[in-house]
Amino acid sequence: MSATLEELRRCTIAVELSPSRTRVWLRGQGLVLDEPSVTAIDVRTGALVAVGTRAEQMTGRTPPHIRTCRPISGATVVDVEMAQRMLRQLLGGRLRQVRRRQPLLRAAVSLPHDSSPIAARAAAETLSGIGAHRVTPVNTVIAAALGCGLPAQGPNATMVAVCDATTTQIAVLSLGSIVSAATVPIGGDAIDHAIVSHLRQRHALMLPSQAVQPLHMALTTASTGTEQATTRVMGRDARSGLALTVEVDTAGIKQAIGTPMLPVLDALGEVLRDCPPDLVADLAERGLVLTGNTARLSGLDAMLRSATGMPVAVAEDPGLCAIRGLGALVDGRVRALGIAA
């Protein structure tokens, strides 16, 4: 399935549906929505209690009759009806204003590389629930490359990795198309699980779900050399069930993080082996750019740099690269590009 620039310029709305964040771009208005892909439901009545940031804050803290869930998992919308309700609630009056001006919406949506027809159909059905009568898919890696300013339209090779909650996509682009690519079912969630498992095994500490992200930030600060070798972490003692605070060695956590990332390194090598030698020579100079919500993970760029010998850089605002690329397409700021979903 492919999309032309003319089709994309007819789109009014661009949507990124990822397991971690839902983002929406409106033509002429820019980014209007950037919220966690989380909903909270009252299981007794089926009523929607909260969505987005408020629902994420409720995770792990709800009474038995309220359940938090993520309607998007991996590369697929697993609960179309819930995803539709989430989008309608998040967009609110803004969606009504858009549909009043243009009753028959055209929408662009980013889809992971090599996504299945089921994933494409689920995304289209989700957007049809907010009034989109036609949905145009765009490959996420191409959108991310455009969004971070990579010269993907030229004859020289560029390499981009999209690091999300449940997947990591790696692709080499040339002349606006994908030359070689791979998708690994490893992402930020696997990293979080590795951190939680390490703390439980090493310190008998059970970490609350909402304490993982602050720990990521502490590790990122540590990687700049401005933090001590240890980080204070609060949680629950796995043996007594009481509150517990421990000083955790950041080097040990970084080592635990490295283990689930090994398949990503293997995929990176596979992508490079599938490239023509001339493009690999370009990449030795240009390197790899990391995008996505988990691109800033402490030590990830250094790990990839060590494994490949190539320069590795993290894009500015890496989580917003894909939606900015989609926005450039629907706003008509891209003149020529081969786009394949």
Protein Blocks (a to p, Z undefined) as FASTA:
>chain_A
ZZdfklmmmpmbdcdddfkbccdddehklpabdcdddddddfknopafbgcjllmmmgop
acfkbccddfbghjbcfblmlmmmmmmmmnmmmmmmmmmmmmbacddddddehiafklmm
mmmmmmmmnopabdcdddfklmmmmmnopafkbmbdcddddddfkbccddddeehiafbd
cddfbdfklmmmmmmmmmmmmnopacdfklmmmmmmmmmmmmnopacfbdcdddddfklo
pacdddddfklmmmmmmmmmmmmmmmmmmmmmmpcfklmmmmmmnopadedjklmpghkl
mmmmmmnopacdddehkllmmmmmmmmmmnopafbdcddZZ
